[in-house]
Amino acid sequence: MDYSIRKAVPSDERIISELFVEMLRSIYHTDEVEEYEDGYLDKFFSDGEYIILVAESAGSVIGYISIESHREDRSYIYIDDFCVDSSHRGNGIGSKIIKRAEEYSTKIGIASACLHVDKTNTSAIRFYGRLGYSVFEDQGNRYLMCKENL
């Protein structure tokens, strides 16, 4: 499958929001989910270190990952949201998007990546484990998983 990964632009916002809803529906197994609040994605379209990467095939966005940089006591990127359209899963797109997020982290001088995953989402836990992420902290109904030394 031919696809490319690029930095998202504001005109991608609608499809990113649709993928966000698809992600929530698959995690929580319900149609009763809400889209992003108006303006939420704006922080990813500024010129700061928060970005969204999208996977695109034949002119259509088929996946995305939102990345926040944190430079506190411990520097890390936080993978806020991540989804590949269900009809395109199983083609290595998700692994490639994660890899590009990690490359971005290295580019901005951050050597760690973290994300949250719901404990009931066992396929995601296995997926992230295969990519080198491990449980950093048990937070009740979810895990904080991290990968160090990117």
N, CA, C and O atoms as a GROMACS GRO file, in nm:
protein
  600
    1MET      N    1   0.084  -0.118   0.000
    1MET     CA    2   0.000   0.000   0.000
    1MET      C    3   0.088   0.124   0.000
    1MET      O    4   0.181   0.135   0.080
    2ASP      N    5   0.059   0.217  -0.089
    2ASP     CA    6   0.131   0.342  -0.097
    2ASP      C    7   0.071   0.444  -0.002
    2ASP      O    8  -0.050   0.469  -0.005
    3TYR      N    9   0.154   0.502   0.082
    3TYR     CA   10   0.109   0.609   0.170
    3TYR      C   11   0.230   0.692   0.209
    3TYR      O   12   0.344   0.648   0.196
    4SER      N   13   0.204   0.811   0.256
    4SER     CA   14   0.310   0.898   0.305
    4SER      C   15   0.268   0.954   0.439
    4SER      O   16   0.150   0.951   0.475
    5ILE      N   17   0.365   1.005   0.512
    5ILE     CA   18   0.337   1.066   0.642
    5ILE      C   19   0.388   1.210   0.636
    5ILE      O   20   0.500   1.236   0.593
    6ARG      N   21   0.304   1.301   0.678
    6ARG     CA   22   0.338   1.443   0.674
    6ARG      C   23   0.280   1.514   0.797
    6ARG      O   24   0.196   1.459   0.869
    7LYS      N   25   0.326   1.635   0.818
    7LYS     CA   26   0.271   1.718   0.925
    7LYS      C   27   0.131   1.763   0.884
    7LYS      O   28   0.108   1.802   0.769
    8ALA      N   29   0.038   1.757   0.977
    8ALA     CA   30  -0.100   1.797   0.950
    8ALA      C   31  -0.110   1.948   0.932
    8ALA      O   32  -0.029   2.024   0.984
    9VAL      N   33  -0.210   1.988   0.856
    9VAL     CA   34  -0.242   2.129   0.835
    9VAL      C   35  -0.387   2.150   0.880
    9VAL      O   36  -0.463   2.054   0.891
   10PRO      N   37  -0.426   2.274   0.905
   10PRO     CA   38  -0.563   2.298   0.953
   10PRO      C   39  -0.674   2.237   0.868
   10PRO      O   40  -0.778   2.201   0.922
   11SER      N   41  -0.654   2.225   0.738
   11SER     CA   42  -0.759   2.166   0.655
   11SER      C   43  -0.778   2.017   0.681
   11SER      O   44  -0.875   1.958   0.632
   12ASP      N   45  -0.688   1.954   0.757
   12ASP     CA   46  -0.702   1.813   0.796
   12ASP      C   47  -0.790   1.795   0.919
   12ASP      O   48  -0.822   1.682   0.957
   13GLU      N   49  -0.830   1.904   0.981
   13GLU     CA   50  -0.899   1.897   1.111
   13GLU      C   51  -1.025   1.810   1.107
   13GLU      O   52  -1.048   1.733   1.201
   14ARG      N   53  -1.106   1.820   1.003
   14ARG     CA   54  -1.230   1.742   0.997
   14ARG      C   55  -1.202   1.592   1.000
   14ARG      O   56  -1.264   1.521   1.079
   15ILE      N   57  -1.112   1.544   0.916
   15ILE     CA   58  -1.084   1.400   0.912
   15ILE      C   59  -1.013   1.354   1.040
   15ILE      O   60  -1.035   1.242   1.086
   16ILE      N   61  -0.930   1.439   1.097
   16ILE     CA   62  -0.866   1.404   1.225
   16ILE      C   63  -0.974   1.385   1.331
   16ILE      O   64  -0.968   1.290   1.409
   17SER      N   65  -1.072   1.474   1.335
   17SER     CA   66  -1.182   1.462   1.431
   17SER      C   67  -1.262   1.334   1.407
   17SER      O   68  -1.303   1.268   1.503
   18GLU      N   69  -1.285   1.298   1.280
   18GLU     CA   70  -1.357   1.175   1.250
   18GLU      C   71  -1.278   1.052   1.296
   18GLU      O   72  -1.335   0.957   1.350
   19LEU      N   73  -1.148   1.055   1.276
   19LEU     CA   74  -1.064   0.943   1.322
   19LEU      C   75  -1.061   0.936   1.475
   19LEU      O   76  -1.057   0.827   1.532
   20PHE      N   77  -1.063   1.051   1.541
   20PHE     CA   78  -1.069   1.056   1.687
   20PHE      C   79  -1.194   0.984   1.737
   20PHE      O   80  -1.187   0.905   1.831
   21VAL      N   81  -1.308   1.012   1.674
   21VAL     CA   82  -1.434   0.947   1.712
   21VAL      C   83  -1.424   0.797   1.687
   21VAL      O   84  -1.468   0.717   1.770
   22GLU      N   85  -1.366   0.757   1.574
   22GLU     CA   86  -1.348   0.614   1.546
   22GLU      C   87  -1.262   0.547   1.652
   22GLU      O   88  -1.291   0.436   1.696
   23MET      N   89  -1.155   0.617   1.694
   23MET     CA   90  -1.068   0.564   1.798
   23MET      C   91  -1.146   0.543   1.928
   23MET      O   92  -1.136   0.436   1.989
   24LEU      N   93  -1.222   0.643   1.970
   24LEU     CA   94  -1.297   0.631   2.095
   24LEU      C   95  -1.401   0.520   2.088
   24LEU      O   96  -1.419   0.445   2.184
   25ARG      N   97  -1.469   0.508   1.975
   25ARG     CA   98  -1.568   0.401   1.959
   25ARG      C   99  -1.504   0.264   1.970
   25ARG      O  100  -1.562   0.173   2.030
   26SER      N  101  -1.385   0.248   1.913
   26SER     CA  102  -1.321   0.116   1.918
   26SER      C  103  -1.267   0.086   2.058
   26SER      O  104  -1.265  -0.031   2.098
   27ILE      N  105  -1.224   0.187   2.131
   27ILE     CA  106  -1.173   0.164   2.267
   27ILE      C  107  -1.287   0.132   2.363
   27ILE      O  108  -1.279   0.037   2.441
   28TYR      N  109  -1.394   0.212   2.356
   28TYR     CA  110  -1.501   0.203   2.455
   28TYR      C  111  -1.621   0.121   2.408
   28TYR      O  112  -1.717   0.102   2.483
   29HIS      N  113  -1.618   0.073   2.284
   29HIS     CA  114  -1.723  -0.014   2.230
   29HIS      C  115  -1.863   0.048   2.243
   29HIS      O  116  -1.958  -0.018   2.284
   30THR      N  117  -1.872   0.176   2.208
   30THR     CA  118  -1.999   0.246   2.210
   30THR      C  119  -1.997   0.357   2.106
   30THR      O  120  -1.890   0.409   2.071
   31ASP      N  121  -2.114   0.393   2.058
   31ASP     CA  122  -2.125   0.507   1.967
   31ASP      C  123  -2.144   0.638   2.044
   31ASP      O  124  -2.145   0.745   1.985
   32GLU      N  125  -2.158   0.628   2.174
   32GLU     CA  126  -2.182   0.745   2.259
   32GLU      C  127  -2.051   0.813   2.296
   32GLU      O  128  -2.011   0.812   2.412
   33VAL      N  129  -1.985   0.871   2.198
   33VAL     CA  130  -1.860   0.943   2.220
   33VAL      C  131  -1.873   1.082   2.160
   33VAL      O  132  -1.961   1.106   2.077
   34GLU      N  133  -1.787   1.172   2.202
   34GLU     CA  134  -1.794   1.309   2.153
   34GLU      C  135  -1.668   1.344   2.077
   34GLU      O  136  -1.560   1.290   2.102
   35GLU      N  137  -1.682   1.436   1.982
   35GLU     CA  138  -1.570   1.487   1.905
   35GLU      C  139  -1.485   1.578   1.993
   35GLU      O  140  -1.521   1.608   2.107
   36TYR      N  141  -1.372   1.620   1.939
   36TYR     CA  142  -1.291   1.721   2.007
   36TYR      C  143  -1.375   1.846   2.031
   36TYR      O  144  -1.463   1.879   1.951
   37GLU      N  145  -1.347   1.915   2.140
   37GLU     CA  146  -1.411   2.044   2.164
   37GLU      C  147  -1.360   2.143   2.060
   37GLU      O  148  -1.246   2.132   2.014
   38ASP      N  149  -1.444   2.240   2.024
   38ASP     CA  150  -1.402   2.343   1.930
   38ASP      C  151  -1.273   2.409   1.979
   38ASP      O  152  -1.262   2.448   2.095
   39GLY      N  153  -1.177   2.421   1.888
   39GLY     CA  154  -1.051   2.487   1.921
   39GLY      C  155  -0.945   2.398   1.983
   39GLY      O  156  -0.830   2.440   1.994
   40TYR      N  157  -0.981   2.276   2.023
   40TYR     CA  158  -0.883   2.189   2.091
   40TYR      C  159  -0.760   2.163   2.005
   40TYR      O  160  -0.648   2.164   2.055
   41LEU      N  161  -0.779   2.141   1.877
   41LEU     CA  162  -0.667   2.105   1.790
   41LEU      C  163  -0.580   2.224   1.751
   41LEU      O  164  -0.472   2.205   1.694
   42ASP      N  165  -0.623   2.344   1.780
   42ASP     CA  166  -0.547   2.464   1.740
   42ASP      C  167  -0.403   2.460   1.788
   42ASP      O  168  -0.313   2.503   1.716
   43LYS      N  169  -0.380   2.409   1.908
   43LYS     CA  170  -0.244   2.407   1.963
   43LYS      C  171  -0.148   2.322   1.879
   43LYS      O  172  -0.027   2.340   1.886
   44PHE      N  173  -0.202   2.230   1.801
   44PHE     CA  174  -0.119   2.145   1.717
   44PHE      C  175  -0.086   2.210   1.583
   44PHE      O  176   0.002   2.162   1.511
   45PHE      N  177  -0.154   2.317   1.548
   45PHE     CA  178  -0.132   2.384   1.421
   45PHE      C  179  -0.054   2.514   1.436
   45PHE      O  180  -0.037   2.588   1.339
   46SER      N  181  -0.006   2.542   1.556
   46SER     CA  182   0.078   2.659   1.575
   46SER      C  183   0.221   2.620   1.536
   46SER      O  184   0.243   2.509   1.487
   47ASP      N  185   0.313   2.707   1.556
   47ASP     CA  186   0.451   2.676   1.520
   47ASP      C  187   0.532   2.622   1.638
   47ASP      O  188   0.655   2.625   1.635
   48GLY      N  189   0.464   2.573   1.741
   48GLY     CA  190   0.533   2.519   1.858
   48GLY      C  191   0.573   2.374   1.837
   48GLY      O  192   0.575   2.324   1.725
   49GLU      N  193   0.604   2.306   1.947
   49GLU     CA  194   0.650   2.168   1.942
   49GLU      C  195   0.536   2.067   1.951
   49GLU      O  196   0.560   1.946   1.947
   50TYR      N  197   0.413   2.113   1.964
   50TYR     CA  198   0.298   2.023   1.957
   50TYR      C  199   0.262   2.008   1.809
   50TYR      O  200   0.239   2.108   1.740
   51ILE      N  201   0.258   1.885   1.760
   51ILE     CA  202   0.225   1.863   1.620
   51ILE      C  203   0.135   1.742   1.603
   51ILE      O  204   0.121   1.659   1.694
   52ILE      N  205   0.074   1.734   1.487
   52ILE     CA  206   0.001   1.615   1.445
   52ILE      C  207   0.065   1.568   1.316
   52ILE      O  208   0.089   1.647   1.224
   53LEU      N  209   0.092   1.439   1.309
   53LEU     CA  210   0.137   1.377   1.186
   53LEU      C  211   0.020   1.297   1.129
   53LEU      O  212  -0.054   1.235   1.204
   54VAL      N  213   0.004   1.299   0.998
   54VAL     CA  214  -0.102   1.222   0.934
   54VAL      C  215  -0.041   1.127   0.832
   54VAL      O  216   0.059   1.158   0.767
   55ALA      N  217  -0.105   1.012   0.818
   55ALA     CA  218  -0.072   0.919   0.710
   55ALA      C  219  -0.175   0.945   0.601
   55ALA      O  220  -0.294   0.959   0.628
   56GLU      N  221  -0.127   0.952   0.478
   56GLU     CA  222  -0.214   0.986   0.366
   56GLU      C  223  -0.192   0.888   0.253
   56GLU      O  224  -0.079   0.853   0.220
   57SER      N  225  -0.301   0.844   0.193
   57SER     CA  226  -0.296   0.754   0.079
   57SER      C  227  -0.395   0.802  -0.026
   57SER      O  228  -0.512   0.827   0.005
   58ALA      N  229  -0.350   0.814  -0.148
   58ALA     CA  230  -0.435   0.858  -0.259
   58ALA      C  231  -0.511   0.987  -0.226
   58ALA      O  232  -0.628   1.002  -0.261
   59GLY      N  233  -0.442   1.080  -0.157
   59GLY     CA  234  -0.502   1.209  -0.124
   59GLY      C  235  -0.594   1.210  -0.005
   59GLY      O  236  -0.653   1.314   0.026
   60SER      N  237  -0.610   1.096   0.063
   60SER     CA  238  -0.698   1.089   0.180
   60SER      C  239  -0.619   1.058   0.306
   60SER      O  240  -0.530   0.973   0.305
   61VAL      N  241  -0.651   1.127   0.415
   61VAL     CA  242  -0.589   1.099   0.544
   61VAL      C  243  -0.647   0.969   0.597
   61VAL      O  244  -0.769   0.954   0.608
   62ILE      N  245  -0.559   0.874   0.631
   62ILE     CA  246  -0.603   0.743   0.678
   62ILE      C  247  -0.557   0.713   0.820
   62ILE      O  248  -0.586   0.606   0.874
   63GLY      N  249  -0.484   0.806   0.880
   63GLY     CA  250  -0.439   0.787   1.017
   63GLY      C  251  -0.373   0.913   1.068
   63GLY      O  252  -0.334   1.001   0.991
   64TYR      N  253  -0.361   0.921   1.200
   64TYR     CA  254  -0.294   1.038   1.259
   64TYR      C  255  -0.240   1.005   1.397
   64TYR      O  256  -0.280   0.908   1.462
   65ILE      N  257  -0.147   1.090   1.439
   65ILE     CA  258  -0.094   1.084   1.575
   65ILE      C  259  -0.071   1.227   1.622
   65ILE      O  260  -0.012   1.307   1.550
   66SER      N  261  -0.118   1.260   1.741
   66SER     CA  262  -0.094   1.393   1.797
   66SER      C  263   0.015   1.381   1.903
   66SER      O  264   0.015   1.290   1.986
   67ILE      N  265   0.107   1.476   1.898
   67ILE     CA  266   0.229   1.470   1.980
   67ILE      C  267   0.243   1.600   2.058
   67ILE      O  268   0.241   1.709   2.000
   68GLU      N  269   0.258   1.587   2.188
   68GLU     CA  270   0.285   1.702   2.275
   68GLU      C  271   0.427   1.686   2.330
   68GLU      O  272   0.466   1.576   2.367
   69SER      N  273   0.502   1.794   2.336
   69SER     CA  274   0.634   1.787   2.398
   69SER      C  275   0.625   1.843   2.540
   69SER      O  276   0.558   1.944   2.564
   70HIS      N  277   0.692   1.777   2.631
   70HIS     CA  278   0.694   1.820   2.771
   70HIS      C  279   0.839   1.828   2.817
   70HIS      O  280   0.916   1.733   2.803
   71ARG      N  281   0.874   1.942   2.871
   71ARG     CA  282   1.010   1.965   2.919
   71ARG      C  283   1.000   2.011   3.064
   71ARG      O  284   1.013   2.129   3.095
   72GLU      N  285   0.976   1.914   3.151
   72GLU     CA  286   0.959   1.943   3.292
   72GLU      C  287   1.075   1.879   3.368
   72GLU      O  288   1.189   1.886   3.323
   73ASP      N  289   1.048   1.817   3.483
   73ASP     CA  290   1.153   1.744   3.556
   73ASP      C  291   1.212   1.637   3.466
   73ASP      O  292   1.330   1.604   3.475
   74ARG      N  293   1.127   1.583   3.382
   74ARG     CA  294   1.164   1.475   3.291
   74ARG      C  295   1.109   1.514   3.154
   74ARG      O  296   0.989   1.538   3.140
   75SER      N  297   1.194   1.519   3.052
   75SER     CA  298   1.149   1.556   2.918
   75SER      C  299   1.098   1.433   2.844
   75SER      O  300   1.159   1.326   2.849
   76TYR      N  301   0.986   1.449   2.775
   76TYR     CA  302   0.928   1.340   2.698
   76TYR      C  303   0.828   1.397   2.598
   76TYR      O  304   0.776   1.507   2.616
   77ILE      N  305   0.802   1.320   2.493
   77ILE     CA  306   0.686   1.352   2.411
   77ILE      C  307   0.572   1.268   2.464
   77ILE      O  308   0.590   1.156   2.511
   78TYR      N  309   0.455   1.325   2.454
   78TYR     CA  310   0.335   1.253   2.495
   78TYR      C  311   0.251   1.230   2.371
   78TYR      O  312   0.212   1.325   2.302
   79ILE      N  313   0.222   1.104   2.343
   79ILE     CA  314   0.135   1.070   2.232
   79ILE      C  315  -0.007   1.079   2.285
   79ILE      O  316  -0.055   0.992   2.357
   80ASP      N  317  -0.074   1.187   2.246
   80ASP     CA  318  -0.205   1.218   2.300
   80ASP      C  319  -0.312   1.131   2.236
   80ASP      O  320  -0.387   1.063   2.307
   81ASP      N  321  -0.320   1.131   2.105
   81ASP     CA  322  -0.419   1.050   2.033
   81ASP      C  323  -0.353   0.986   1.912
   81ASP      O  324  -0.259   1.041   1.854
   82PHE      N  325  -0.403   0.869   1.876
   82PHE     CA  326  -0.343   0.792   1.767
   82PHE      C  327  -0.447   0.699   1.708
   82PHE      O  328  -0.511   0.623   1.782
   83CYS      N  329  -0.466   0.704   1.578
   83CYS     CA  330  -0.565   0.616   1.514
   83CYS      C  331  -0.530   0.596   1.368
   83CYS      O  332  -0.489   0.688   1.298
   84VAL      N  333  -0.546   0.473   1.323
   84VAL     CA  334  -0.542   0.440   1.180
   84VAL      C  335  -0.682   0.393   1.146
   84VAL      O  336  -0.741   0.311   1.217
   85ASP      N  337  -0.735   0.444   1.035
   85ASP     CA  338  -0.868   0.405   0.990
   85ASP      C  339  -0.878   0.252   0.987
   85ASP      O  340  -0.787   0.184   0.941
   86SER      N  341  -0.989   0.201   1.037
   86SER     CA  342  -1.005   0.056   1.052
   86SER      C  343  -0.985  -0.020   0.921
   86SER      O  344  -0.939  -0.134   0.923
   87SER      N  345  -1.018   0.040   0.809
   87SER     CA  346  -1.002  -0.028   0.680
   87SER      C  347  -0.857  -0.034   0.633
   87SER      O  348  -0.827  -0.100   0.533
   88HIS      N  349  -0.767   0.034   0.703
   88HIS     CA  350  -0.626   0.036   0.664
   88HIS      C  351  -0.534  -0.026   0.770
   88HIS      O  352  -0.412  -0.023   0.756
   89ARG      N  353  -0.591  -0.082   0.874
   89ARG     CA  354  -0.509  -0.143   0.979
   89ARG      C  355  -0.448  -0.274   0.930
   89ARG      O  356  -0.500  -0.339   0.840
   90GLY      N  357  -0.337  -0.310   0.991
   90GLY     CA  358  -0.271  -0.435   0.955
   90GLY      C  359  -0.174  -0.421   0.839
   90GLY      O  360  -0.123  -0.521   0.788
   91ASN      N  361  -0.147  -0.297   0.797
   91ASN     CA  362  -0.055  -0.273   0.686
   91ASN      C  363   0.076  -0.207   0.731
   91ASN      O  364   0.155  -0.164   0.647
   92GLY      N  365   0.098  -0.199   0.862
   92GLY     CA  366   0.221  -0.139   0.913
   92GLY      C  367   0.217   0.012   0.925
   92GLY      O  368   0.316   0.075   0.961
   93ILE      N  369   0.102   0.072   0.894
   93ILE     CA  370   0.091   0.218   0.898
   93ILE      C  371   0.107   0.270   1.040
   93ILE      O  372   0.178   0.368   1.062
   94GLY      N  373   0.041   0.206   1.136
   94GLY     CA  374   0.051   0.250   1.275
   94GLY      C  375   0.194   0.245   1.327
   94GLY      O  376   0.239   0.339   1.393
   95SER      N  377   0.264   0.138   1.297
   95SER     CA  378   0.405   0.127   1.340
   95SER      C  379   0.488   0.238   1.280
   95SER      O  380   0.574   0.296   1.348
   96LYS      N  381   0.465   0.269   1.154
   96LYS     CA  382   0.541   0.372   1.085
   96LYS      C  383   0.510   0.511   1.143
   96LYS      O  384   0.600   0.593   1.157
   97ILE      N  385   0.383   0.536   1.175
   97ILE     CA  386   0.348   0.666   1.234
   97ILE      C  387   0.416   0.682   1.370
   97ILE      O  388   0.471   0.788   1.401
   98ILE      N  389   0.413   0.577   1.451
   98ILE     CA  390   0.481   0.582   1.582
   98ILE      C  391   0.630   0.608   1.562
   98ILE      O  392   0.688   0.691   1.633
   99LYS      N  393   0.691   0.540   1.468
   99LYS     CA  394   0.834   0.558   1.439
   99LYS      C  395   0.863   0.703   1.401
   99LYS      O  396   0.962   0.761   1.446
  100ARG      N  397   0.777   0.761   1.319
  100ARG     CA  398   0.797   0.901   1.280
  100ARG      C  399   0.782   0.995   1.400
  100ARG      O  400   0.853   1.094   1.409
  101ALA      N  401   0.690   0.964   1.491
  101ALA     CA  402   0.674   1.044   1.613
  101ALA      C  403   0.802   1.036   1.697
  101ALA      O  404   0.848   1.137   1.751
  102GLU      N  405   0.859   0.917   1.706
  102GLU     CA  406   0.984   0.900   1.781
  102GLU      C  407   1.099   0.975   1.714
  102GLU      O  408   1.184   1.033   1.782
  103GLU      N  409   1.103   0.975   1.581
  103GLU     CA  410   1.205   1.051   1.508
  103GLU      C  411   1.189   1.201   1.534
  103GLU      O  412   1.288   1.272   1.550
  104TYR      N  413   1.066   1.247   1.539
  104TYR     CA  414   1.039   1.387   1.570
  104TYR      C  415   1.091   1.419   1.711
  104TYR      O  416   1.152   1.524   1.733
  105SER      N  417   1.066   1.330   1.805
  105SER     CA  418   1.112   1.348   1.942
  105SER      C  419   1.264   1.366   1.946
  105SER      O  420   1.315   1.457   2.011
  106THR      N  421   1.334   1.278   1.877
  106THR     CA  422   1.480   1.287   1.872
  106THR      C  423   1.523   1.418   1.808
  106THR      O  424   1.618   1.482   1.855
  107LYS      N  425   1.454   1.459   1.703
  107LYS     CA  426   1.487   1.583   1.632
  107LYS      C  427   1.479   1.705   1.723
  107LYS      O  428   1.558   1.798   1.709
  108ILE      N  429   1.382   1.705   1.816
  108ILE     CA  430   1.368   1.820   1.906
  108ILE      C  431   1.443   1.800   2.038
  108ILE      O  432   1.425   1.876   2.133
  109GLY      N  433   1.525   1.696   2.044
  109GLY     CA  434   1.612   1.675   2.160
  109GLY      C  435   1.548   1.606   2.278
  109GLY      O  436   1.592   1.625   2.392
  110ILE      N  437   1.446   1.528   2.255
  110ILE     CA  438   1.379   1.455   2.362
  110ILE      C  439   1.396   1.306   2.337
  110ILE      O  440   1.369   1.257   2.227
  111ALA      N  441   1.440   1.233   2.440
  111ALA     CA  442   1.475   1.091   2.422
  111ALA      C  443   1.372   0.993   2.478
  111ALA      O  444   1.400   0.873   2.483
  112SER      N  445   1.254   1.041   2.518
  112SER     CA  446   1.152   0.952   2.574
  112SER      C  447   1.016   0.982   2.512
  112SER      O  448   0.986   1.096   2.477
  113ALA      N  449   0.935   0.878   2.499
  113ALA     CA  450   0.798   0.893   2.450
  113ALA      C  451   0.706   0.819   2.546
  113ALA      O  452   0.737   0.709   2.590
  114CYS      N  453   0.591   0.880   2.577
  114CYS     CA  454   0.494   0.819   2.668
  114CYS      C  455   0.353   0.832   2.609
  114CYS      O  456   0.325   0.918   2.527
  115LEU      N  457   0.267   0.742   2.656
  115LEU     CA  458   0.127   0.742   2.613
  115LEU      C  459   0.044   0.669   2.716
  115LEU      O  460   0.097   0.591   2.796
  116HIS      N  461  -0.084   0.694   2.715
  116HIS     CA  462  -0.176   0.620   2.801
  116HIS      C  463  -0.250   0.518   2.718
  116HIS      O  464  -0.280   0.541   2.600
  117VAL      N  465  -0.279   0.404   2.779
  117VAL     CA  466  -0.358   0.302   2.713
  117VAL      C  467  -0.453   0.241   2.816
  117VAL      O  468  -0.412   0.206   2.927
  118ASP      N  469  -0.578   0.230   2.778
  118ASP     CA  470  -0.680   0.171   2.864
  118ASP      C  471  -0.644   0.024   2.889
  118ASP      O  472  -0.606  -0.047   2.795
  119LYS      N  473  -0.655  -0.021   3.012
  119LYS     CA  474  -0.620  -0.160   3.047
  119LYS      C  475  -0.700  -0.263   2.970
  119LYS      O  476  -0.653  -0.375   2.947
  120THR      N  477  -0.822  -0.227   2.930
  120THR     CA  478  -0.904  -0.323   2.856
  120THR      C  479  -0.863  -0.333   2.709
  120THR      O  480  -0.908  -0.423   2.638
  121ASN      N  481  -0.778  -0.242   2.662
  121ASN     CA  482  -0.736  -0.239   2.523
  121ASN      C  483  -0.611  -0.327   2.506
  121ASN      O  484  -0.501  -0.277   2.480
  122THR      N  485  -0.631  -0.457   2.522
  122THR     CA  486  -0.517  -0.549   2.524
  122THR      C  487  -0.443  -0.554   2.391
  122THR      O  488  -0.321  -0.576   2.390
  123SER      N  489  -0.512  -0.535   2.280
  123SER     CA  490  -0.441  -0.536   2.151
  123SER      C  491  -0.348  -0.416   2.140
  123SER      O  492  -0.238  -0.428   2.085
  124ALA      N  493  -0.389  -0.301   2.192
  124ALA     CA  494  -0.301  -0.183   2.191
  124ALA      C  495  -0.182  -0.204   2.284
  124ALA      O  496  -0.071  -0.164   2.251
  125ILE      N  497  -0.205  -0.264   2.398
  125ILE     CA  498  -0.094  -0.290   2.492
  125ILE      C  499   0.009  -0.381   2.426
  125ILE      O  500   0.129  -0.356   2.438
  126ARG      N  501  -0.036  -0.485   2.356
  126ARG     CA  502   0.057  -0.574   2.284
  126ARG      C  503   0.129  -0.499   2.172
  126ARG      O  504   0.250  -0.515   2.154
  127PHE      N  505   0.055  -0.417   2.097
  127PHE     CA  506   0.112  -0.339   1.988
  127PHE      C  507   0.224  -0.249   2.038
  127PHE      O  508   0.335  -0.251   1.984
  128TYR      N  509   0.197  -0.172   2.142
  128TYR     CA  510   0.299  -0.082   2.196
  128TYR      C  511   0.416  -0.162   2.254
  128TYR      O  512   0.531  -0.120   2.243
  129GLY      N  513   0.388  -0.274   2.316
  129GLY     CA  514   0.495  -0.359   2.369
  129GLY      C  515   0.588  -0.406   2.259
  129GLY      O  516   0.710  -0.407   2.277
  130ARG      N  517   0.532  -0.445   2.144
  130ARG     CA  518   0.616  -0.487   2.030
  130ARG      C  519   0.704  -0.374   1.981
  130ARG      O  520   0.811  -0.398   1.924
  131LEU      N  521   0.660  -0.250   2.001
  131LEU     CA  522   0.738  -0.134   1.957
  131LEU      C  523   0.836  -0.084   2.062
  131LEU      O  524   0.903   0.018   2.043
  132GLY      N  525   0.846  -0.157   2.174
  132GLY     CA  526   0.944  -0.122   2.276
  132GLY      C  527   0.892  -0.042   2.393
  132GLY      O  528   0.970   0.002   2.478
  133TYR      N  529   0.761  -0.020   2.400
  133TYR     CA  530   0.702   0.053   2.512
  133TYR      C  531   0.675  -0.045   2.626
  133TYR      O  532   0.639  -0.160   2.604
  134SER      N  533   0.694   0.003   2.749
  134SER     CA  534   0.664  -0.080   2.865
  134SER      C  535   0.585   0.002   2.966
  134SER      O  536   0.585   0.126   2.962
  135VAL      N  537   0.519  -0.068   3.056
  135VAL     CA  538   0.437   0.001   3.156
  135VAL      C  539   0.529   0.077   3.250
  135VAL      O  540   0.617   0.020   3.315
  136PHE      N  541   0.507   0.206   3.256
  136PHE     CA  542   0.583   0.295   3.343
  136PHE      C  543   0.509   0.314   3.475
  136PHE      O  544   0.570   0.325   3.581
  137GLU      N  545   0.376   0.318   3.465
  137GLU     CA  546   0.295   0.341   3.585
  137GLU      C  547   0.154   0.285   3.565
  137GLU      O  548   0.092   0.306   3.460
  138ASP      N  549   0.105   0.215   3.665
  138ASP     CA  550  -0.034   0.167   3.666
  138ASP      C  551  -0.119   0.279   3.726
  138ASP      O  552  -0.097   0.319   3.840
  139GLN      N  553  -0.214   0.330   3.649
  139GLN     CA  554  -0.296   0.443   3.694
  139GLN      C  555  -0.443   0.406   3.707
  139GLN      O  556  -0.532   0.483   3.669
  140GLY      N  557  -0.467   0.288   3.762
  140GLY     CA  558  -0.606   0.246   3.784
  140GLY      C  559  -0.664   0.177   3.663
  140GLY      O  560  -0.637   0.058   3.642
  141ASN      N  561  -0.742   0.248   3.583
  141ASN     CA  562  -0.805   0.186   3.466
  141ASN      C  563  -0.719   0.198   3.340
  141ASN      O  564  -0.759   0.152   3.233
  142ARG      N  565  -0.601   0.258   3.353
  142ARG     CA  566  -0.512   0.270   3.237
  142ARG      C  567  -0.366   0.262   3.281
  142ARG      O  568  -0.332   0.279   3.398
  143TYR      N  569  -0.282   0.236   3.181
  143TYR     CA  570  -0.138   0.234   3.203
  143TYR      C  571  -0.075   0.356   3.136
  143TYR      O  572  -0.121   0.401   3.031
  144LEU      N  573   0.029   0.408   3.197
  144LEU     CA  574   0.119   0.500   3.131
  144LEU      C  575   0.232   0.415   3.080
  144LEU      O  576   0.305   0.354   3.158
  145MET      N  577   0.247   0.410   2.948
  145MET     CA  578   0.354   0.330   2.886
  145MET      C  579   0.456   0.426   2.828
  145MET      O  580   0.420   0.530   2.772
  146CYS      N  581   0.584   0.391   2.842
  146CYS     CA  582   0.690   0.478   2.793
  146CYS      C  583   0.797   0.397   2.721
  146CYS      O  584   0.813   0.277   2.742
  147LYS      N  585   0.868   0.466   2.637
  147LYS     CA  586   0.985   0.411   2.568
  147LYS      C  587   1.098   0.511   2.588
  147LYS      O  588   1.083   0.629   2.558
  148GLU      N  589   1.208   0.463   2.637
  148GLU     CA  590   1.322   0.550   2.669
  148GLU      C  591   1.431   0.533   2.561
  148GLU      O  592   1.427   0.439   2.482
  149ASN      N  593   1.524   0.624   2.560
  149ASN     CA  594   1.642   0.619   2.474
  149ASN      C  595   1.606   0.606   2.326
  149ASN      O  596   1.654   0.517   2.256
  150LEU      N  597   1.522   0.696   2.280
  150LEU     CA  598   1.482   0.694   2.139
  150LEU      C  599   1.600   0.725   2.048
  150LEU      O  600   1.584   0.727   1.926
   0.00000   0.00000   0.00000
